[in-house]
Amino acid sequence: MKKIILYIIPTLFLVLPVSLQAQQKPMISQYMMNKFLVNPALAGVKGYTNISFTAREQYTMLTNAPRTFVLSGDTRLLEDSYILRRQKVEKKAKNASRNKNVGVGAYFFNDRNGITERTGMQFTYAYHINFNNQYQLSFGLSVTGYQFKLNDQNALVLDPNDPLLNDNKKTFFVPDASAGVYLSGKGLYAGLSVSELFGSSIKLGQNTFENYKTLRHFYLIGGYKWMVSEKIILEPSFLAQATVDAFQLDATARLFYNSNYWLGCTYRTNKTLVIMAGFMVDGIFLGYAYDVTLGTLQSYSGGSHELMVGIRLGDNSTRRSRWLRPDVSEIGE
């Protein structure tokens, strides 16, 4: 039984090409606060410089439970941005010049799940097209590289001569890529992205049938921010995730007060309920989410905790250009 468990755990990130539902990618409950982690087209989408840190501890009562840390940043290459300071942006500019349509971003991550661990980085280029100063269509492309590590020091192994672990390489470098498209404006947003484009493989054993391969992940995101009153905004949203053999849907509702304080709730189709809250003051934001498992793991998982903290810079720069002036669609991002 212990040997069976040891074979199952690595498949949580890299799985055999058969019908097996498992978690390959790290779960982020507060995806709507930093959609750049889901879709590369979000790099610089609002013209701000965003820096954020996410820490997540999943199934806290389980040994070697999933744990994720992500440090991300993205910006728009405006001429007076925090990266480029060549000249002032014209206050009367109604449309973006070609070089002002470019956004860049990066994030660094460490993700552990059982005896497997991934540590790496992703770099992103995005291009944004403005339509009549009301809507924006964005495209993004990312390149990713990470170290995949199999750490069996604390594993319970029935067979000490297991060929999967002995005398075999346990650390690998994996290259990959992601792409996405995103549309936003007038409180509405929607996007489609795909990660693991290369479908990279890792060979853990001597037998060719023991190759593990990443699955392409597809993400569809959408939402609308409705101004109920001058101080109250309601945002229903969803995130659909799919691979060749698995599907998951997050349905979320957030309620904002004075644009800077929010409460939210998500139902995930894997029988998980998420409660979240957050606030933003002077460009600094903080969000917390707690996941409650409603399925068979409820008595053993201990729930999941997720903290996201960050800062948004460049408010003066974006407001100087009419084509970047914020609307309700960027609240809580």
N, C-alpha and C positions, 0 to 999 in steps of 0.2 A: 504493500500500500504506500509506503514511504517513497519507493522508487517511482510509483505512478504519479504521486504529487510532485516530485522533482521534475518529471517530464512535462507536467501540465503548466507549471508556473512560468517557464520561459515563453510559452505561447501567448502569454498575456500581451507581449509586445511583438513578437515575431512568430507567425503561425504557419503550419503546413498548409499547402494549397488545397484544403478540403473544407467541407462545410463545418466550421467551428466558430462560434460566436465568442469573442473575447475582447478585452480592452487593449488595443495596440497604442492608441494615442492618449496622452494625459487628459483627464476631464477638467474643464474649467466651468464652474457654475455661473460666474459673473461675466460671461462672454460679452454681454451687452455694454459693459463698462470699458472694454478694450477689445473691440472687434478686430483689431489688427492681428491678434493672436489666431484668429480663425480665417481671415481673408487678407492676403497681401495687398489688395487694392486699397485698403484703408490707410496706407502709409501717407501721411500728410493730407488726408482728405479734407480736413477742416482748416488747414493753414496754420494750426498751432504746432508747437513743439511739445510732445507728450513723453513723459518718462514715468514708468510705473514698475512696481515690483509685486509679484503674486506669489504667495506661499499657500500650499494646499496639503493637508494631511487627511488621507482617505481611510475609512474603516479603522479607526484609531485603536480598537481593541484587538486587532489581528497583528501577529508578528510579521515584520517586514512588509507592512501594508504599503499601498501606493503613496508616494510622497513626491511633490512637484515644487520646484522653485523656478520662476521665470523673471528675468529683468529685461524690459523692453523699452525701446525709444523710437519715435518716428517724427518727421518734420516735413514741412513744405519748403522748397528752395526759393523763398522770396528774397528779393535783393536786400532787404533789411532784416532778414531772419537771424536766428541765433547762430547760423552757420555762415551765411553770406551777408556781408555788410558793405556793399559797394556804393550804393546810393539810396536815397529815400524813395519810398513808393509814392507815386503821385496820388494825392487824395481824391482826385476826380477820375481816376482810372476806372472805366466801366467794364473792361474786359481784360483777361489775363494774357500777357505775352507768352510766347511758347515756352521760354525757360521758367516761367512761374507756374507752369502746369506740372512740374516734376515734384514728386515726393520720394523720400527715402526712409528706410527704417532698418532696424536690426533687433534681434533679441537673443539672449543667452539663456540656456535652460539646463536644469539637472532634473532627471525624472527617474525615480526608483520604483520598481514593482517586483516584489519578491526577491529572487536572486539575480534579476536583470537590472541593469542601470544604463541610462543614456545621458550623455553630457555633450552639449554641442552649441552651435550658433546658426542663425539664419540671417541673411542679408537680402533686402528687398528694394526693388525699384518700382515706382508707380507713376502713372500718367493720368491726369485729370482733365476732363473736357467740360467746359461750362456751357449751359444752354439757357440763354435769355436771362441770366442772373437768377434763375429759379431752381434749376436742376443741375446735377453734376454726375457725369458718367466717368467711372474710374476703372483703370486696368492695373493689375499688379503681377509681378513675377519675382519669385524668391529662389535663392540657392541655399541649400542646407548641407551642413556636415556635422556629424556627431560620432562620438565614440560609444560603441555598444560593448558593455562589459558583462560577463557572466561571473558572478561572485558566489562560489559554492562553499566558502569557508564555514558558514553556519548552517549549511544544508544537511538534512538528514538523508543519508545515502545507504540503501540496503546492500548494494553491491559495491565494495570498495574498488573493484576493477571495472567500473562502468566505463565503457569505451567513449561515451559522450563527454565525459569529464576528464579522464586521464590522458595525458600526453597529447592534448589537443589545444589549439589556440583558443583563448577565452576573451580576448580583446580585439575588437574590429573597428575600422573606420568605415562609416557608411555615408556616401554622398547621396543627395536627393534634391528635389525641386518642388515648388508649389506655384500655382497660378490662380488668379481670381478676377472677377468683375463685380462692380458695385454701383448702384444707382441710388441717389438721395436727393431730397428737396421737399419743401413744404410739409415737413413732419413725417414724410414717408421714406423708408429705406428698404432695400432688398439687395441681396448679393449671392453669388454662387462661386465656390472655390473648390479646388482639388489639391490634395497634398500626396506625398509619396509617388510622384509621377514616374520615377525611375523603377519602382518596384524592386528595390535592391534586395539581394540575397545574402545570407550568411550561412556558412557551412560549419556546424559545430562538431560533427563526427566524421569518421572515415568513410561511412557509407553515403553514396550520392543521394539516397532517399531521405537523408537526415538534413537536407537543406531547409533553412527557414527563410521566409520571404515576407517583406512588408506588403501590405495591401493598400491600394489606392483608397483614399478617404475623400468622400464628397460632402460638402457642406452647403446647405441652403439656408439663408438667414433672411428674415423679414420682420418689419414692425411699423407701427404708426404711433406718433405722439399727438394726442388729442387734447387741446386746451379746454378743459371743463369750465374753468373760470380764470380770472387773472392770476390766481395763486395756485391753482390745482391743475396738474397735467396727468393724464392717464396714458400709459404706454403698454399696449399688448404687443408681444413679440414671440418669435419662435426660432428654433434652431434645429434643423433636421440633419442628421449625420448618417451616412450609409457607406458600406463597403460591399463587396461582391456577395457576402453572405450574412450581413447584419444591418439592422436599421434601428435608429433611436431618434426620438423626438422630444425636445424640450419646449413646453408651452409656458410662457412667462407673462406676468402682469406686474407692472411697477406703478406706484403712485407717487408723484412729486409734489412737494410743497415749497413755494417760492423758488422753484427751479434748483434749489441747493440741498434739499433733504428728500430722501426717498425710502420707501418700503416696498418690498416685492415678494412674490411667491412664484415658484416654478414647479410644474409636475413633469417628471421625466418618465418615459414609457417603460423603463426598467424598474418601475415601482419605487421611485424615489421622489420625495417631497423636499423642496429647497426653500428655506426662509432667508431673506436677505434684507440688509439695511445699509444706508450710507449717507454721506454728506460731502459737500464741497465748500470750502471757505478760502477766498483769495487765491484761487487756482490750485489749491491743495485738496485732494480728495481721498476718501477712505471708504472702503466697502467691506462688509463681512457677510459670509453666507454659511449656513449650517444645513447639511444634507441629512435627511432622515430616511433610512432604508425601510420600506414597508413590506418587503418580501421575506423570504426564509432566513436571510442573514440579519434580520432586525435585532435578534437577541444576542448576536455575536459581534456585529460590526462596530458598535459604539458611535456610529454617525461619522460625518466628515466635516472638517473645518477649513474654511478658505478665507484668507485675508488679502485684500488688494489695496495698495497705497500708491499714490503718485502725485505728480505735479504737472500743470498745464501752463506753458509759457507762450508769450507772443500775442496777447490779446490786443494790444495797441496796433500791431502790424496788420492783423487780419481786418480790423475795423476801418483801416484807411482805404481799402479798396472795396468798392461796392460789390464786386463779384465774389468777395469772400466774407461779406458781412453775415454774422451767424443768424440762424433761424431756430425754430423750436426743435428741429431734428437733431441738434447737437447737445441738447440738455442731457446730463448724466453720462457723458462720454469723456 
